[in-house]
């Protein structure tokens, strides 16, 4: 299986439906993208995934882990 977002082959099964295997959730170990087996092809198929949201795996390590949080502005009493 290939990650739709970064095209990595490091995809693992994360969870299964507790009853009747109705769905599975997968996660990419490189970019942390996750998706359900019941998603439409434009989400789970790497060839149909929107190119605007693709990630270059070579740039993952340089991406910020969290967006910057602005300083708290306190009301003056």
ABEGO torsion letter per residue (X at the ends): XBBAAAGBABBBBABBBABGGABBBBBBAAAGBBBBAABBAAAABAAABBAAABBBAAAAAABBABBBBBBBBBBBX
